[in-house]
Structures are given as structure tokens and as C-alpha cells.
């Protein structure tokens, strides 16, 4: 007669508990990035180290993708073109651009768009985050709201400096 081993049905101690699967951990990070991408962009634009937290690292990877950079560059070019020569047929915009400011600093915006679209990687993700915030922040961006003269130029040049020169 064979005896069955005794099974201990007590709850495992803290050290014995299984850690969640790696895929679940990555999904949780991805969900936090989706929910907080604007706040993460603001941190990166202020110069936060992307390696300091997994959420910042994932968001930095997303911002550095060429598809994302080209989309920001296309928006900067479109906004500059519309400020210089408004389209013949006006279309509804969720947030109207501040034409005078954009016209005054269009050269710097186009330089930023060219650097974003260039395939060379950025020296620092902060430049991409600054450019993205310029495009997406309808409440405080000088693209859409009146600010002191040449605030847009200063931010575009700051973003360009963070992106680094083209080799």
C-alpha cells in the first residue's frame, strides 16, 4: 500500500508567493503609460531620466520612434503653412492656431520639423517631448495661445538643442 504525501494547504509565506508573470508586469506598465502619457511627456520635457522608471523608459521609446517623430514634424509643417497662407476653404479646428505667433517664428518651427523627421536618433528624448507638447497642449502651447513674443521660438530652439545636431 502506497501512502500519498501530505499536502500543506496553508497560505504560502510572503517569500514563497509567486511573482506575477513578466507579460502581466509589462501590460501594467503599458497601461500606466497610456493613462499618463501627457504627464510622462511633461516629465521628459523637463529633463527626467528615462531610465529612472519603467514608465518613463517605455514612453521615451514610444517618442523616439520614427513614425511618431514624423507625425509631430508633419503637424508643425501644417500649422506653419496654415499660419502663413490660410487654406482657401476654412475647416473646423478643435483648437485654432495663434497665427501671428506662428508666422513670426515659422522658420524655427520648420527647422524643428526637419530635425524631427531626420532619421538620425535624438541626442535626448526631451527635445521630442517638448515638440510633442507644443503640438498637443491646446491650453498652454504658444502654437494656440497668446504668449510673450518669441516664446515659440525659444521653445523650438530649446527642443532643437536637446535633439542635437545632425551629423
N, C-alpha and C positions, 0 to 999 in steps of 0.2 A: 504494500500500500504506500502510495506516494503522498506526501503532505504538500499542500500548497504553501508558498511563502506568505507570510503575513504582510498585509498592505497597510501602510500608515495613512489614514485619511485626514490627518490634521492638516491645517493650512501650512504651506511652506514658510519657512523663515524668510525674512526680507532678502538675505543674501542668496537664497535658493530660488527666488522668483525668477521667472523667465523675463528677459527683456523683450520689448515689442520687436517684431521683425523690422529689418532695415528699410524695407519698402514702406512700411507704415510710418516710420520716422521721416522719410523723405516726403511722403504725402503731407504730413503735418506741417513740415517746413514750407512746402509749396503753397498750402492753403493760407498760412500766415502771410506769405509774400503777396498772394492775390488780395487778401483783405487789407493789407497795409502798404501797398506799393507806393502811394504818394508820400507817406511818412518816411519810408525807406529811401525814396529818391531825395527827400529833403536832407536826410542824414548824410547820404553820399555826396550831395552837392556841397554840404558844409565841410567835407573832407574826412568823414568817418572811414576807418579802415575796413574794407570789405571782409577781411579775414577775421574780424573780431567776433562776428556772429554768423551762423549759417544762413540766416535770412538775408543779411547784407551780401554775403557771398553769392547766393542764388540771384538776388536782384542785380548785382553787378554783372554777373554772367549774362542775364537777360538784356541789360542795357548795351553790353558790348557786342551783341550780335549784329551782323551787318544789315540784316533786314530791318531791325529796329532803328539803327542809325540812319539808314536811307529814308525811312518814313519820317523821322524828325527833320532831316535835311529837305525833303520834299515839301513839308509843311512850311518851313522857313522860307523856301523859294516862292511858294504860292502866296504866302502872306506878303512878302516883299513885292511881288508882281501886282497883287491887288491894291496895295497902297500906292504904288507908282502910277498904275493905269487901271482904275477900277473896271471890272468887266462890263460890257455893254448891257447885258441883262443881269440885273442885280438878283442875287439869290439870298434866301434867308440863311443867316448865320446864327448859330446859338449864342456866340459872343462876338460882337463886331470888333474889328481891329481898330486901334488908335492910329489912323493913317498918318498924321503929322509926325509922330514919333518914329514910326516905321520908315517913312520916307527919309527922315533926317539921318537915320542910322542903317539904311539898307545895305550899304557897302559892307559893314561889319557883319550883318546878318548873313549875307551871301557868302562871305569868307568862312563863317562858321558852318554854313551848309556844305560848302565844298570840302572842308576838313572832315566833317562827319561822314560824308559819302566816300571819302578816300579809303581804300582798303587797308591802309596801314593801321595797326592797332593803336588805341589811345594810350598815352602815357599814364593817364589817371582817369578813372571812371567818373570822377567829379565833373569833368567837362561835359560828358554826355548827360549826366543828371541835371546839370544847370540848363543845358539846352532843352531837355525834356520839360523841365519846369517852366521855361519860357513859353513853350508851346501849349502846355496843358493847364496851366494855372490861370483860369479866367478871372479870378478875383484880384490877384496881385501882380500879375505879369505886366511889364511895360508894353508888351505887344497889344494888350487890350485895355489897359487902364492908364490914365494920365499920371505921369511921374515927373520928377525933376528932369530937366533937359539932359539928354545923353545917358540916362540910366541904362537904356537898352544897349547902347554902345559899350558901356562899361561892363555889363554882364556878358555880352557877346565876346568881348576881348578876354575877359576872365576865363570863360569857357574854352576859348581857343588856347590860352596859355596852359590850361590844365590838360587839354588834349595833346599838347606837344607839337613840335614842328614836324613837317613832312620831310623824310629823308630822301 
